[in-house]
Amino acid sequence: MSYIQDPEAIPMLFKIMVRAFDQVKNADFILYNTVQELESEALSALNEKHPTYAIGPINFFNECKILNIAKSLWAESDITRWLESKPPGSVMYISFGSIAQITKQEIEEITHGLLISQVSFVYILRPNGLESNETNIFPVGFENDIIDRGLIVPWCNQNMVLSNPAIGGFVTHCGWNSIIESMWFGVPMICYPFLVDQPTNRKLVVENWKIGINLCDGDQIKRHEVAHKIKILMNGEYSIKLRQEINKLRKVLHNALDIDGSSQRNFDQFVEDLKVRLYAKS
């Protein structure tokens, strides 16, 4: 993890994580927002230390979907009509989550890469998503060049976007929620992690599960590489392989929440074990 490799990068985060790892030793049970079949080896190792239950993906439990609880306080742009005007699988969705900040140079390379690729896209750019306070962040004439092809909005309902048939790929920072949501809807990923668990999550997506590719193979992001990676993901032979693999995992996630699925069984077992522990203490 980045905070272990470079503790001085974000000192407060390192202190929080050290405290969390210490406090978790006192836990009776640990619940994980993952699926048994995805990470069985890691879960088995963790279970040797604490009773461990994989009950994910928790935000797709039927009860959670019925409640329809908002995930942020930001206003969400409704881009459904725009997406419905695009052919199936033709739109690239770009979002770096709710915390990570990106530099002006990175935005310039990504936007130029989008122009070169000629792919339709939705780009989520939060007001606080830039490391600097600059306002003129796009190339001159960029807005005119993307008319009818690109959409830039500050925030949206990610699940509604990923579930839309027009979406063919997801450029993501590899936050765990985004990865789970992308798998749930069967959308392959282009990975550009920043910090904390994101580089590790990228490894799972690209190297272990083979449902995504790296946006940048070197130290710095380059526009022609961005365009090349977008084309690889959206079209061609490797794109077919990625979609075949992610559709397999999509079934795994959906099956896990069935009545007799692994996550449902694990949750039921947790409830029973919790009752036993409570009765023993009473």
C-alpha positions as CSV (number, residue, x, y, z in Angstrom):
1,M,0.0,0.0,0.0
2,S,1.2,3.5,-0.8
3,Y,1.0,4.7,2.8
4,I,3.4,1.9,3.9
5,Q,5.8,2.4,1.0
6,D,6.0,6.2,1.7
7,P,4.7,7.0,5.2
8,E,5.7,10.6,4.9
9,A,3.6,11.3,1.8
10,I,0.4,11.6,3.8
11,P,1.5,11.5,7.5
12,M,-2.0,11.7,8.9
13,L,-3.2,8.9,6.8
14,F,-0.4,6.7,8.0
15,K,-1.2,7.4,11.6
16,I,-4.9,6.6,11.0
17,M,-4.1,3.3,9.3
18,V,-1.6,2.2,12.0
19,R,-4.2,2.9,14.7
20,A,-6.9,1.0,12.6
21,F,-4.7,-2.0,12.2
22,D,-4.0,-2.0,16.0
23,Q,-7.7,-1.6,16.9
24,V,-8.9,-4.3,14.6
25,K,-7.1,-6.9,16.7
26,N,-9.9,-6.4,19.3
27,A,-12.7,-7.2,16.8
28,D,-14.9,-10.3,17.4
29,F,-15.8,-10.4,13.7
30,I,-14.7,-8.7,10.5
31,L,-17.0,-8.2,7.5
32,Y,-15.5,-7.6,4.0
33,N,-17.1,-5.9,1.0
34,T,-15.9,-8.5,-1.4
35,V,-17.0,-11.9,-2.7
36,Q,-15.6,-15.2,-1.5
37,E,-14.9,-16.5,-5.0
38,L,-12.9,-13.4,-5.9
39,E,-10.4,-13.5,-3.1
40,S,-10.7,-16.9,-1.4
41,E,-7.0,-17.2,-0.6
42,A,-6.7,-13.8,1.1
43,L,-9.9,-14.4,3.0
44,S,-8.8,-17.8,4.2
45,A,-5.5,-16.2,5.5
46,L,-7.4,-13.5,7.3
47,N,-9.8,-16.0,8.8
48,E,-6.9,-17.6,10.6
49,K,-6.7,-14.4,12.7
50,H,-10.3,-13.4,13.0
51,P,-13.7,-14.8,12.0
52,T,-14.0,-13.4,8.5
53,Y,-17.1,-13.0,6.3
54,A,-17.2,-11.8,2.7
55,I,-20.6,-10.3,2.3
56,G,-20.2,-8.1,-0.8
57,P,-21.1,-6.3,-2.9
58,I,-23.0,-4.7,-0.1
59,N,-24.4,-1.8,-2.1
60,F,-26.3,-4.2,-4.4
61,F,-28.1,-6.1,-1.7
62,N,-31.9,-5.9,-2.5
63,E,-32.5,-3.9,0.7
64,C,-29.9,-1.3,-0.2
65,K,-31.3,-0.9,-3.7
66,I,-34.8,-0.4,-2.3
67,L,-33.6,2.3,0.1
68,N,-31.9,4.2,-2.8
69,I,-29.6,6.1,-0.4
70,A,-27.5,8.9,-2.0
71,K,-23.8,8.2,-1.8
72,S,-22.7,11.9,-1.7
73,L,-24.0,15.4,-0.9
74,W,-23.1,16.7,-4.4
75,A,-25.8,17.4,-6.9
76,E,-25.9,14.7,-9.6
77,S,-26.2,15.6,-13.3
78,D,-28.7,13.5,-15.2
79,I,-27.1,12.4,-18.4
80,T,-29.5,9.6,-19.3
81,R,-31.0,11.3,-22.4
82,W,-27.5,12.1,-23.7
83,L,-26.4,8.5,-23.2
84,E,-29.5,7.2,-24.9
85,S,-28.6,9.1,-28.0
86,K,-25.4,7.0,-28.4
87,P,-24.9,3.5,-29.8
88,P,-24.4,0.6,-27.4
89,G,-20.9,0.2,-26.1
90,S,-19.7,3.4,-27.7
91,V,-19.1,5.7,-24.7
92,M,-16.0,5.9,-22.5
93,Y,-16.8,6.9,-18.9
94,I,-14.0,8.7,-17.0
95,S,-14.2,9.3,-13.2
96,F,-11.5,9.5,-10.6
97,G,-13.8,9.2,-7.6
98,S,-14.6,11.6,-4.8
99,I,-11.2,12.2,-3.2
100,A,-8.3,11.9,-5.6
101,Q,-7.0,15.1,-7.1
102,I,-5.5,15.3,-10.6
103,T,-2.9,17.8,-12.0
104,K,-3.5,20.1,-14.9
105,Q,-0.8,18.3,-16.9
106,E,-2.7,14.9,-16.4
107,I,-6.0,16.5,-17.5
108,E,-4.3,17.9,-20.6
109,E,-2.9,14.6,-21.6
110,I,-6.2,12.7,-21.0
111,T,-8.3,15.3,-22.9
112,H,-5.9,15.3,-25.8
113,G,-5.9,11.5,-25.8
114,L,-9.7,11.6,-25.9
115,L,-9.6,13.9,-28.9
116,I,-7.1,11.6,-30.7
117,S,-9.1,8.5,-30.0
118,Q,-12.3,9.9,-31.5
119,V,-14.4,8.0,-28.9
120,S,-17.5,9.5,-27.3
121,F,-17.1,10.1,-23.6
122,V,-18.5,11.3,-20.3
123,Y,-15.8,12.9,-18.1
124,I,-16.6,13.5,-14.4
125,L,-14.6,16.5,-13.2
126,R,-15.3,17.6,-9.6
127,P,-14.9,21.2,-8.6
128,N,-12.3,20.1,-6.1
129,G,-10.8,17.5,-8.3
130,L,-7.7,19.6,-9.3
131,E,-4.5,20.0,-7.3
132,S,-4.4,23.6,-8.3
133,N,-7.0,26.4,-8.4
134,E,-6.6,27.0,-12.1
135,T,-9.8,27.4,-14.1
136,N,-8.6,27.3,-17.7
137,I,-7.7,23.6,-17.6
138,F,-8.8,22.4,-21.1
139,P,-6.9,22.9,-24.3
140,V,-8.0,25.9,-26.4
141,G,-11.0,25.0,-28.5
142,F,-11.6,21.7,-26.6
143,E,-15.3,22.5,-25.9
144,N,-15.9,23.1,-29.6
145,D,-14.0,19.9,-30.6
146,I,-16.2,17.7,-28.4
147,I,-19.6,19.0,-29.4
148,D,-22.0,16.0,-29.6
149,R,-19.2,13.6,-28.8
150,G,-18.1,14.5,-25.2
151,L,-19.8,15.5,-22.0
152,I,-18.1,17.0,-19.0
153,V,-20.1,17.2,-15.7
154,P,-19.1,17.7,-12.1
155,W,-20.8,14.6,-10.7
156,C,-23.4,11.9,-11.5
157,N,-25.0,8.8,-10.3
158,Q,-22.3,6.3,-11.2
159,N,-24.4,3.2,-11.1
160,M,-26.9,4.7,-13.5
161,V,-24.1,5.6,-15.9
162,L,-22.4,2.2,-15.7
163,S,-25.7,0.4,-16.2
164,N,-26.5,2.3,-19.4
165,P,-26.0,0.2,-22.6
166,A,-24.1,3.0,-24.2
167,I,-21.1,2.7,-21.8
168,G,-18.3,0.6,-23.2
169,G,-15.5,1.3,-20.8
170,F,-14.5,3.0,-17.6
171,V,-11.3,5.0,-16.9
172,T,-11.0,4.6,-13.1
173,H,-8.8,5.5,-10.2
174,C,-9.4,1.9,-8.9
175,G,-11.3,2.8,-5.8
176,W,-12.8,-0.4,-4.5
177,N,-16.4,0.8,-4.8
178,S,-15.8,1.8,-8.5
179,I,-14.3,-1.6,-9.2
180,I,-17.1,-3.5,-7.7
181,E,-19.7,-1.4,-9.5
182,S,-17.9,-1.8,-12.8
183,M,-17.8,-5.6,-12.4
184,W,-21.5,-5.7,-11.4
185,F,-22.4,-4.0,-14.7
186,G,-19.8,-5.8,-16.8
187,V,-17.8,-2.8,-17.9
188,P,-14.1,-3.4,-18.5
189,M,-11.7,-0.8,-17.0
190,I,-8.7,1.3,-17.8
191,C,-6.8,1.8,-14.6
192,Y,-5.1,4.9,-13.3
193,P,-4.6,4.5,-9.5
194,F,-3.4,7.3,-7.3
195,L,-2.9,6.2,-3.7
196,V,-3.8,4.0,-0.7
197,D,-5.4,0.7,-1.8
198,Q,-5.8,1.8,-5.5
199,P,-2.5,0.4,-6.8
200,T,-3.2,-3.0,-5.2
201,N,-6.8,-2.9,-6.6
202,R,-5.2,-2.2,-10.0
203,K,-3.1,-5.3,-9.7
204,L,-6.2,-7.4,-9.1
205,V,-8.1,-5.9,-12.1
206,V,-5.2,-6.1,-14.6
207,E,-3.0,-9.0,-13.6
208,N,-5.2,-11.3,-11.5
209,W,-8.7,-11.0,-13.0
210,K,-7.7,-9.7,-16.4
211,I,-10.7,-7.4,-16.7
212,G,-8.8,-4.2,-17.4
213,I,-5.6,-2.6,-18.7
214,N,-3.3,0.1,-17.5
215,L,-3.8,3.7,-18.7
216,C,-0.1,4.5,-18.3
217,D,2.7,1.9,-18.5
218,G,5.5,4.4,-17.7
219,D,6.1,7.1,-15.1
220,Q,4.1,9.8,-16.9
221,I,0.8,9.8,-18.7
222,K,1.1,10.6,-22.5
223,R,-1.8,11.6,-24.8
224,H,-1.0,9.1,-27.6
225,E,-0.8,6.3,-25.0
226,V,-4.2,7.4,-23.6
227,A,-5.7,7.3,-27.1
228,H,-4.1,3.9,-27.8
229,K,-5.4,2.3,-24.6
230,I,-8.9,3.7,-25.2
231,K,-8.9,2.1,-28.7
232,I,-7.7,-1.2,-27.3
233,L,-10.4,-1.3,-24.7
234,M,-13.3,-0.2,-26.9
235,N,-12.5,-2.2,-30.0
236,G,-10.5,-5.1,-31.2
237,E,-9.6,-8.7,-30.2
238,Y,-8.3,-7.9,-26.7
239,S,-11.5,-5.9,-26.0
240,I,-13.5,-9.1,-26.7
241,K,-11.3,-11.0,-24.2
242,L,-11.7,-8.4,-21.5
243,R,-15.5,-8.4,-21.9
244,Q,-15.6,-12.2,-21.8
245,E,-13.7,-12.2,-18.5
246,I,-15.6,-9.4,-16.8
247,N,-18.9,-11.1,-17.8
248,K,-17.7,-14.2,-16.0
249,L,-17.0,-12.1,-12.8
250,R,-20.3,-10.3,-13.2
251,K,-22.1,-13.6,-12.9
252,V,-20.0,-14.5,-9.8
253,L,-21.0,-11.2,-8.1
254,H,-24.7,-11.6,-9.0
255,N,-24.7,-15.3,-7.9
256,A,-23.1,-14.3,-4.5
257,L,-26.2,-12.3,-3.6
258,D,-28.7,-15.1,-4.5
259,I,-30.6,-16.8,-1.7
260,D,-28.0,-19.6,-1.7
261,G,-25.1,-17.5,-2.8
262,S,-21.8,-17.2,-1.0
263,S,-22.3,-13.7,0.4
264,Q,-25.9,-14.5,1.5
265,R,-24.6,-17.7,3.3
266,N,-21.7,-15.8,4.9
267,F,-24.1,-13.1,6.1
268,D,-26.5,-15.6,7.6
269,Q,-23.5,-17.4,9.3
270,F,-22.3,-14.1,10.7
271,V,-25.7,-13.4,12.2
272,E,-25.7,-16.9,13.8
273,D,-22.2,-16.6,15.1
274,L,-23.0,-13.1,16.5
275,K,-26.0,-14.5,18.4
276,V,-23.9,-17.2,19.9
277,R,-21.3,-14.7,21.0
278,L,-23.9,-12.4,22.5
279,Y,-25.6,-15.2,24.4
280,A,-22.2,-16.4,25.8
281,K,-21.6,-12.9,27.1
282,S,-25.0,-12.4,28.7
